[in-house]
Amino acid sequence: MFKALVMEQNEDGLASAEIKEISEDQLPEGNVTVAVEYSTVNYKDGLCLSKKGGGLVRNYPHVPGIDFAGTVETSDDDRYKPGDKVVLTGWRVGEMHWGGYGQKARVKGDWLVPLPEGLSTKQAMAVGTAGFTAMLAVMALEDHGLKPDQGPVLVTGAAGGVGSVATAILANLGYEVAGVTGRPDTGDYLKSLGATQVVAREELNETVKRPLEAETWAGCVDAVGGDMLARVLGQMKYGASVGAVGLAGGAGLPATVIPFLLRGVNLLGIDSVMQPYDNRVRAWKRIANDLPMDKLEAMVQPATLSDLPSLGADILKGQVKGRVVVDVNA
């Protein structure tokens, strides 16, 4: 028997979460069983923990948690053996498949990645899907030609999980980083991560009639979408790229094609859920090398399974700063 945060649906179709003791034979199908050590809280987790499952959870009872890191207990996959340290992000785990908000998880070996040297399981979950996505965005910008000497890089939603890690990585790589936030009290936090400029959300969250403005940003990691992304596209330098990683500001894009046609701007979609294995390994190795661990520690908010329902509600309201690390065994 082991502890897990189990969501169950009542007769009205609304779900609630409760910590329960469950047995290993209740775990879903998979060829690798992992003793989970840490998980985290992402925006999707907040949706899954909500009363209607955010449209992501299909069946109840359900164990959420789209990320986890831990130690392999049993494996029928030749790539993994008992004692191996592993990380899981994505693959609809925690949504359609039971996830990391329990002391054990059973998954397909194809969904796992070996923990890279230099990272602990706790640090890996301080990174989580948010940090992994941030690294994918930085890699995509660099693959499209971004270099530190080209000018400032904008990070929207900079105090959130993706934005915090993106800011720290970019600053560590020598980029000048401008962090956008709607919370003035996070200015010092962003500067501690390496941001050289803090931009108030009000300056960018309204579209303007002009499709092009002054060429300002050499690159952008955008976690907001909506009106802000539309505005930022018109401020990008010639040939610059935006890595789109989120839609906290809405899924619509009230933009024109002018920035693409007259400035050659690139809009790069960043998907972390179905990312191929080789690029996952590449990204995690880059994280181990390029994310300063002292900056990572400064982002961490510790939590336990019992904290998750309230943290899930908080992250949906944009009230979680940095990264939450959940000790599932505490």
Secondary structure, DSSP 8 states (H G I E B T S, - for coil): -EEEEEEEE-TTS-EEEEEEEE-GGGS-S-SEEEEEEEEE--HHHHHHHSTTGGGT--SSSB---SEEEEEEEEESSTT--TT-EEEEE-TTBTTTB--SSBSEEEE-GGGEEE--TT--HHHHHHHHHHHHHHHHHHHHHHHTT--GGG--EEETTTTSHHHHHHHHHHHHTT--EEEEES-GGGHHHHHHHT-SEEEEGGGTSS--S-S-----EEEEEES--HHHHHHHHTTEEEEEEEEE---TT-S-----SHHHHHS--EEEE---SS--HHHHHHHHHHHHHHS-HHHHHHHEEEEEGGGHHHHHHHHHTT---SEEEEETT-
